[in-house]
């Protein structure tokens, strides 16, 4: 059995660019089915992120390719403003 809280703090990596996107901070669950519908990823925006805060993006579960012990691998996904939470 896999539990949602086990995803917390895992590093999220884009498979195509090998770029570190951020780390999992939370999950969203579909109330009707009880399945994880997406993950919330905390992003850092560089050196001054401590002064200006963090951003979060929502990645749908369908974009996730693999979940490992330390990493979550996602396929290319539009990380545009529509998924950015401030």
C-alpha positions in Angstrom: 0.0 0.0 0.0 1.2 3.5 -0.9 0.4 6.5 1.4 0.2 10.1 0.2 2.3 11.4 3.1 5.2 9.2 2.0 5.6 11.6 -1.0 6.4 14.6 1.2 9.9 16.1 0.8 10.7 14.0 -2.3 12.6 15.9 -5.0 10.6 16.3 -8.2 12.6 16.1 -11.5 11.5 16.8 -15.1 12.5 13.7 -17.1 13.1 15.6 -20.4 15.3 18.4 -19.0 16.7 16.6 -15.9 15.9 19.8 -14.1 15.0 19.8 -10.4 11.6 21.4 -10.1 11.2 21.4 -6.4 10.0 19.2 -3.6 6.6 17.7 -2.8 4.9 19.7 -0.1 1.4 18.2 -0.2 -1.1 16.1 -2.3 -4.6 16.7 -3.5 -7.1 13.9 -3.2 -10.2 13.3 -5.3 -13.0 13.2 -2.8 -15.2 10.9 -5.0 -12.6 8.2 -5.6 -10.1 8.7 -2.7 -7.2 8.7 -5.3 -4.4 11.2 -5.4 -5.3 13.7 -8.2 -2.2 15.9 -8.1 0.9 16.8 -6.1 1.8 20.3 -4.8 5.4 21.1 -5.4 7.3 23.9 -3.5 9.6 25.7 -5.9 12.6 27.8 -5.2 13.3 30.8 -7.4 17.1 31.1 -6.9 19.4 32.8 -4.4 16.9 35.4 -3.1 14.1 33.0 -2.6 14.5 33.3 1.2 13.8 37.0 0.9 10.9 36.8 -1.6 9.3 33.6 -0.6 8.4 30.4 -2.4 6.0 29.5 -5.1 4.0 26.3 -5.5 2.8 24.5 -8.6 0.2 21.8 -9.0 1.3 18.8 -11.0 -1.5 16.4 -12.1 -1.0 12.7 -11.2 -1.2 11.8 -14.9 2.1 13.7 -15.5 4.0 11.5 -13.0 6.1 8.8 -14.6 7.7 7.2 -11.6 7.9 7.5 -7.8 11.1 6.4 -6.2 12.5 6.5 -2.6 13.9 10.0 -3.0 12.6 11.3 -6.3 9.4 11.8 -8.3 9.9 11.8 -12.0 7.5 13.8 -14.2 7.2 14.1 -17.9 7.2 17.5 -19.6 4.3 19.5 -18.3 3.3 23.1 -18.9 4.4 24.8 -15.6 2.7 28.1 -16.7 0.9 30.6 -14.6 -2.3 28.5 -14.6 -0.7 26.0 -12.2 1.3 28.5 -10.1 0.0 29.2 -6.7 1.3 32.2 -4.7 
